[in-house]
């Protein structure tokens, strides 16, 4: 999501802060307000302002014994749980949910995009699947630049046919099923087909989203009526969205698997669409696309084993760098969102995003120094100029030096089954509703993932992220991502499943929710609901959800030179699962949107 309606707090007074809208804390929160500070954890926040709440809102946790699904849309979560109930495993539930999301959540659920999957089986074996989109064969390094070397007007990497990379979702999900699925492919696809044929009732959020992009749909699809009401009126909550062409596409995938998308009728419809709008995806691109199984990043944080995604996701390396930076500090004692806790997290984020810009890209095209970036020597050197007295200036921070090397729309779901298998899966079209192009006759939206490349070194993408040579456009190259699907073990057993959409805020949201549970002793739903903040090196500022810091914390940070902005828009939409010592799963689905956790 792009940050809008930001209130700049260049000067902050206690009177102004006291006037900010606060959420009344629950009685359970009020009861701990007088406990000794060193034992308060995140409740220490309340001793600074007794009228404040650490939560964006209060949502009841969901507990279940046999399995849990936490996904972006209630209908998709229902599909996943029903698959578990009829004997499917976590992989089956994940695949069924992803296809359902392509129907019920067109803003990000997709078959026209791609994603990453992290899987931990009941024995503790870890696997990661990269089905990120790829640049088409006819893509070129400077394809979005004019003759002067400047980015062309009209944001061609965001909108229209030229913005799309070759989709990877269908190939990736089929590969996951062939390797680890239990139920038949036909069974897994049928719920999504039913939803497309019979229709889905729009939530308030989905109706608002479709209304918001009406002009874009008309501009980039002038001869089509997809996602538009026949009478031209606006969508409203409860309206029935029926998608017959998408149902036909899903049936072809159900009957033929990968071939039902990358070959035959669906492929021809996609290619025709590209030709109609000046896109460059060809049949050769579709034929040559294959998802890749990659070696998981597996690292320790205190007594926890963290399993996460390697490049071309930047999320895994970034998350582990962040955790390694802050591991040395007593965050539990300091408390949630106190100035010291916040400062070390911000300074870690500043350095990690600078390294992301310099070093990370598709490992099939560039040498990513993964081992070095996670080494204690490198991180110690990077942390050398940190001071509690003063904010570091981002202008003086660049990617770290490594000898021997040359220089917001996404959706997440988490799954756990009765046997202890777990899946963390994040997929994306990039911005909301992708490129806004709907494939005529096939009924699905295409991605705008080409913007996730560095279309010009030093030029920010739609999330404000800076990229350089490692992420430059090249034919058949995968673009860098911030997606951070993650699974955590404790004492050799499954402990937590994490992930979120949110562009550049994905990394920092996963980081914070992990610490909320591990350091600040929150339950899963509490950890998800807790207010969040974000820093990404450039631009050099902290953004935070309104009410996320106490007046005292803000004063201290401002006094050290930090630039701080409060925003009414939310940060991230986490969907997570926590396994409790009594064997129950707790689902944490973000109260910030339609996200829903369902177990059985």
Secondary structure, DSSP 8 states (H G I E B T S, - for coil): ----SEEE-SS--HHHHHHS------HHHHHTTTS-GGG-GGGHHHHH-TT--SBSS----EEESS-EEEESSHHHHHHHHHHHHTT--HHHHHHHHHHHHHHH-TTT--SSSEEEEEEE-TT--EEEEEE--B--TT--TTTTB-TTS-B-TT-TTTSSGGG--B--HHHHHHHHHHHH--S-HHHHHHHHHHHHHH-EE--HHHHHHHHHTHHHHHHH-TT--TTS-TTS----TT-EE--HHHHHHHHHHHHHTTHHHHSHHHHHHHHHHHHHHT----HHHHHH---EEE--EEEEETTEEEEE--TTBSHHHHHHHHHHHHTTS-HHHH-TT-HHHHHHHHHHHHHHHHHHHHH-S-TTTS---HHHHT-HHHHHHHGGG--TTS---GGG------TT-----EEEEEEE-TTS-EEEEEEE-SSTTTTS-B-TTT--B---GGGGSBSSTT---TT-----GGGB--TT-B--B----EEEEETTEEEEEE-EE-TTHHHHHHHHHHHHHHTT---HHHHHHB--EE--SSS--EEEETT-S-HHHHHHHHHTT--EEEESS---EEEEEEE-TTS-EEEEE-TTSS-EEEE-
